[in-house]
Amino acid sequence: MKDFDKYIKDELNKSVEDSSPSDYLKNKIDLEINSQGEKGEFKMKKRFVLVAAAALVLSVGVFATGKITGTISSSTSFYNYTNYTDMAKAEKKAGFDAYAPESLGDYKFDGIRMVNLEDLDDTGAKLNKRKAIDIDYKNDADDKVMLSIDKRPDNSKTVDEQFYHEMRDIKGVPVYYSRLESVVLPDEKDATKEELERSKKDPFFNLAIGSDKREEDASKHLIFDYKGIQYALMAGDNMDVNEFYKMAEEIIK
């Protein structure tokens, strides 16, 4: 998990191109990678050369004004709120009610960041300006899980329309799991032919530019809609999948 944390801390403002996984997953990974230092805006292009991440479904969709091709996101390196009781303040600022437990398994609440989100269509227009909530949880080993909460725009794709590895039903709520591999390079010319090809064809492979040296890592994601709100969990690659699903169970009541 140490390498995963370093990966999160060291990468700033990575650029992206041709994507396949949901833009939300891409967005959230970008947000997490950029969690050190104040983050300005970054744009995700069509080829994610990221999550999330991811919003909260920020997947490619067709709108009257154009095709959504990415997301612009910004937040600070520091927590906006450091007490669990501040969740009510975050909800008020975001403009929606959500549920985030004080702990997820062995991971305890660590802090909250407010996130500014806008979708970007193929004409360059910005749509769906809104605020989302990111919550970090940490265990005793300082491993991190991030929970991202957003009120998904009505005109974006639903979770089941996106790429995922598997789905499990939890109390009647479909929860979608994905594992994303990432390679971050100083320049696109540093990518191998195989990596360039894979970045075009594999929805679970992220090739990004923005590191002073080659970085390779993987992350795991869960995303689901619950009571009109979209939740996304992100963890390092050593997270046990069954344990991960149990975290979603703690949110779905």
Secondary structure, DSSP 8 states (H G I E B T S, - for coil): -HHHHHHHHH--S-B--B--S-HHHHHHHHHHHT-SS----EE--SB----EE--TT----EETTEEEEEEEEE--SS-SB-SGGGHHHHHHHHTS-----SEETTEEEEEEEEEEEEEEETTS-EEEEEEEEEEEEE-TT--EEEEEEE---TTS--GGGS--SEEEEETTEEEEEEEEEEEEESSGGGS-HHHHHHHHH-TTEEEEE--SS-EEEEEEEEEEEETTEEEEEEEETTS-HHHHHHHHHHH--
